[in-house]
Amino acid sequence: MRWFAQRASKRRVWSLPTLARQVSSSPAPLAACCTVRDSTSHSPNASRRQPRSAPNAKRICIGTPYVEELNRRERVFFEAAGFEVLGIQGLGLRYDREIGRLSEAAVKQLARSADVVGADALFLSCTNLPALPFLAELEVELGKPVLSSNAATIWESLRLVDGLPARGGFGRLLSGVAD
């Protein structure tokens, strides 16, 4: 847990997508569940960019499939990175298979239960959480940007290669990739 706080405190201006990528690609315990490992690195200047979908997101709420111990670690990580976490809701799942098999209804219910009034954005954590197809619909329903680990990873990857044409249907974050 110290590793997260130390690493995050060195870059207190990370954007949500960059944080999601760091959480997903780090070798620390939080990333042991539902990880995407990569060898991509980025400059500190690139990390300071905030996506247009949530340009001023400082107060966030988080939905995860994780158990409480991992939720606590995730909260520490995001707070050390300068975000105010208004709430975090987990499903208590321990295994990747369980997470990957979640239904559309379960993912949407997680988003609804994790949403907190006053949050600038909702972050759905875990690359194995099948949330990407429902982000745009959830944004309309909840009235705020909804980001997922996969959307953030895609956004950061596209940003690193100077963007590709924007794609619709995956929420605000990926609708404006080429900026």
C-alpha positions in Angstrom: 0.0 0.0 0.0 2.9 2.4 0.7 4.1 1.8 -2.9 0.8 3.2 -4.2 0.8 6.3 -2.0 4.5 7.0 -2.7 4.1 6.6 -6.4 0.9 8.6 -6.6 2.2 11.4 -4.4 5.0 12.1 -6.9 2.4 12.9 -9.6 -0.5 14.5 -7.9 -2.0 15.8 -11.1 -2.7 12.5 -12.8 -5.9 12.3 -14.9 -8.4 9.5 -14.3 -7.4 7.5 -17.4 -3.7 7.7 -16.5 -4.5 6.6 -13.0 -6.6 3.7 -14.3 -3.7 2.6 -16.5 -1.2 2.9 -13.6 -3.5 0.8 -11.3 -4.0 -1.8 -14.0 -0.3 -2.1 -15.0 1.4 -1.9 -11.7 2.8 -5.0 -10.0 1.3 -4.0 -6.6 -1.4 -6.0 -4.8 -4.3 -4.0 -6.0 -3.5 -4.8 -9.6 -3.4 -8.5 -8.8 -7.1 -8.6 -9.6 -8.2 -8.0 -13.2 -4.9 -6.5 -14.5 -3.7 -5.4 -17.9 0.1 -5.4 -18.0 1.8 -3.3 -20.5 5.3 -2.0 -21.2 4.1 1.4 -22.3 5.5 4.4 -20.5 4.6 8.0 -20.7 6.0 11.4 -19.8 4.9 13.4 -16.8 3.6 16.0 -19.1 1.3 13.5 -20.8 0.0 12.4 -17.4 -1.2 15.9 -16.7 -3.7 15.9 -19.4 -7.3 15.4 -18.3 -9.8 14.0 -20.8 -12.4 16.3 -22.2 -15.1 14.0 -20.8 -14.2 14.9 -17.2 -11.8 17.9 -17.5 -12.3 19.1 -13.9 -13.0 15.8 -12.1 -11.6 16.1 -8.6 -14.5 14.6 -6.6 -15.1 11.1 -7.8 -17.0 8.0 -6.8 -15.8 4.5 -7.7 -17.6 1.2 -8.4 -15.5 -2.0 -8.3 -16.1 -5.7 -8.3 -13.5 -6.0 -5.6 -13.6 -7.1 -1.9 -13.3 -4.5 0.8 -9.6 -4.8 1.3 -8.9 -4.0 -2.3 -11.4 -1.1 -2.2 -9.5 0.4 0.7 -6.3 0.2 -1.3 -7.9 1.7 -4.3 -9.3 4.6 -2.2 -5.8 5.3 -0.8 -4.3 5.3 -4.2 -6.8 7.8 -5.7 -6.7 10.0 -2.7 -2.9 10.1 -2.7 -3.1 11.1 -6.4 -5.2 14.2 -5.4 -8.7 13.0 -6.0 -11.5 13.3 -3.3 -13.2 9.9 -3.2 -16.8 10.6 -2.2 -17.7 6.9 -2.1 -16.5 3.5 -3.2 -18.9 0.5 -3.7 -17.6 -3.0 -4.3 -19.3 -6.3 -5.2 -17.1 -8.5 -3.0 -16.0 -10.7 -5.8 -12.6 -12.5 -5.6 -12.2 -14.3 -8.9 -11.7 -13.0 -12.5 -14.2 -15.4 -13.9 -16.9 -14.1 -11.6 -16.2 -10.6 -12.6 -16.0 -11.3 -16.3 -19.4 -13.1 -16.2 -21.3 -10.2 -14.7 -24.5 -9.4 -16.6 -25.4 -6.0 -18.1 -27.9 -5.6 -15.3 -25.3 -6.3 -12.6 -22.8 -3.8 -14.1 -25.5 -1.1 -14.4 -26.7 -1.7 -10.8 -23.1 -1.4 -9.6 -22.8 2.0 -11.3 -26.1 3.2 -9.8 -25.2 2.0 -6.3 -21.7 3.6 -6.6 -22.9 6.9 -7.8 -22.8 9.7 -5.2 -24.5 13.1 -5.5 -21.9 15.8 -5.9 -19.3 13.6 -7.6 -17.8 15.0 -10.8 -17.4 11.6 -12.4 -17.9 7.9 -11.7 -15.1 5.5 -12.3 -15.8 1.8 -12.8 -12.6 0.0 -11.9 -11.3 -3.3 -13.2 -10.4 -4.3 -16.7 -12.3 -7.5 -16.4 -15.5 -5.6 -15.5 -17.7 -5.7 -18.7 -18.7 -2.0 -18.5 -17.5 -0.5 -21.7 -20.7 -1.2 -23.8 -22.9 0.6 -21.2 -20.9 3.7 -20.5 -22.8 6.1 -22.8 -26.1 4.9 -21.5 -25.0 5.2 -17.8 -23.7 8.8 -18.5 -27.1 9.8 -19.7 -28.9 8.1 -16.8 -26.5 9.4 -14.1 -25.9 12.8 -15.6 -22.1 12.7 -15.3 -19.0 11.2 -17.0 -18.7 7.5 -16.4 -15.2 6.1 -17.0 -14.1 2.5 -16.9 -10.6 1.0 -16.6 -10.9 -0.3 -20.2 -12.1 3.1 -21.6 -9.3 4.8 -19.8 -6.7 2.4 -21.0 -8.0 2.8 -24.6 -8.0 6.6 -24.3 -4.5 6.6 -22.9 -3.2 4.3 -25.6 -4.8 6.3 -28.4 -3.5 9.5 -26.9 0.0 8.0 -26.8 -0.1 7.5 -30.6 -1.6 10.9 -31.2 -5.1 9.7 -31.3 -7.3 8.0 -33.8 -10.7 8.9 -35.1 -13.2 9.2 -32.3 -15.7 6.3 -31.8 -19.2 6.7 -30.5 -21.1 4.5 -28.1 -18.5 4.0 -25.4 -19.2 7.2 -23.4 -17.9 10.7 -23.5 -14.3 9.7 -23.0 -13.9 7.8 -26.2 -16.2 10.1 -28.3 -13.5 12.8 -28.4 -10.3 10.9 -28.6 -8.7 13.0 -31.4 -8.1 16.3 -29.6 
